[in-house]
Amino acid sequence: MRAASGRVSPSRSAAWRFALLFALQFAAIGVMLPFLPAVLAGHGLAPAEVAAVLAAGSAVRLLAAPLIGRAADALGDARAVLVAAALLAGATAAGFGLAQAFLALLLVSLAHSLAMAPVIPLTDALCLGASRRLGFDYGRVRAAGSVAFILAAVAAGQLAAAAGMASVVWLFVLCLFATGLAALALPAAPPPPRGGGGFRAPFAEPGFRWLLPLSALIQGSHALYYGFATIHWQAAGLSLAVIGLLWAEGVVAEVALFLWGKRLADRLGAPGLAALAAAAGVLRWAVTAETTWLPALAAVQLLHAATFGAQHLAAMRVLARQPPARAATAQTLHASLGVGLASGLLMLAAGPLYAAFGGAAFWAMAALCALALPLAAGLRRALPAG
C-alpha cells in the first residue's frame, strides 16, 4: 500500500526494513554455520578442540542472551542494543580469520558468541512490536530470513570452493556489519517504559510458562535431524545432491508457511499451531525412523513447515502478549531456555542415541513431540482467545 501522496506507507516501509534485517542476519548464519568447523580445522585445531570451541560458544550464548535482553528492557532502547551487538559481532567474527592457536580461537568464540547472542531475539522483539503498531504480517517478513539462509549457504559454498575457506569468514563479517547498519535504519518506535520487572516478570504470563516446555520438546526434537540425518541418509545410499535437495525442500516449505500461512495461523491461534507442530513431529520422525525410501522422505520433509515453522509462529504469538517493557527479556529467555538449552542437551544425547539405534533413534524425537501434545492443550487453557 502507498500513502495518498505516493510515498510508501509506514507499514510497508517498516516491513521492508525488517525483512532486510532478517535477510542479512540469517545470511550471516547461512554463511558461517555450515563452515565454521571447517574454518577451525583449517587453523590446525584437532576435532576435540573444534568441539570445545563450538561448545563454549553455545554455552555463552545461552547465558548472555537473557542478560543482554534484560539490559535492553532496562535501557528502554532495544534497537540501540541490537545495533551495538551486531557491529560487535562483526568485529569479533574477524578473529576467526586472524587467530591461529586454539586458545586465541577459543577467546574469539567466547567474545563473538557474547555479542551474537541477542541479535535474533531482539530483532524478533522489535519486529513483533512494529507489526502490532503498524499492522504488517510478521510471518511474511520473517520469511526473508529463511530465503536468505538458503541462498547464503549456497553462495558461501561456491565462494569457499573458488577462494578458499578463509574467504567465508570475511563474507560472514560483511553480513554482520550490514546487519548492524540495517538495524540502525529501523523505524523509530515509541520508547517503552523502562524496567519491565526483571527475569521473573515474563513468567507472570501463563502462556509463557506453557510455551517454554513446548518449544523445548518440539524444537528440541530437531536435534537428531540436524546432527545425523545427512549421515543416516548417506549410509542408506542417498547421494549428497539428493540429501541437499531434501534439506532445501524443508526450508522451502517453512518459507511457504511464513509467506502464505497467516490465515491458517489466525484460525488456529498459538495453541492450535503448537498442536499442529507436535502432531506433525510425531508423524515426521516416525516415518524418518522407519524408512529411507526417498518418496516417503520427500513427503515428510514438507512437514518441516509445521514442526519448525508452526511452532515458531506459535511462540511469536505467545511472546507478543508480553508488555513492551519486557519484550526483549521474554524473547531472549525463550531463545535460551525454550530452544537453546533443550537443543544443546538433546544434541549431546543424539550421538549416543544414533550410535545405539541408528535411524530408529528418531522414535525418541517422535516421543518428544507426543509429550508436547498435552502441553498444547494446556496452552489453550492458558490462552482461551488463541
Secondary structure, DSSP 4 states (H G I P E B T S, - for coil): -B-TTSSBPHHHHHHHHHHHHHHHHHHHHHHHTTTHHHHHHHTT--HHHHHHHHHHHHHHHHHHHHHHHHHHHHHT-HHHHHHHHHHHHHHHHTHHHH--SHHHHHHHHHHHHHHHTTHHHHHHHHHHHHHHHH---HHHHHHHHHHHHHHHHHHHHHHHHHH-THHHHHHHHHHHHHHHHHHHTSPP-PPPPS-TT-TTGGGGSHHHHHHHHHHHHHHHTTHHHHHHHHHHHHHTT--HHHHHHHHHHHHHHHHHHHHH-HHHHHHHHHHHHHHHHHHHHHHHHHHHHH---HHHHHHHHTTHIIIIIIHHHHHHHHHTTS-GGGHHHHHHHIIIIIIIHHHHHHHHHHHHHHHHHGGGGHHHHHHHHHHHHHHHHHHHHH-TT-
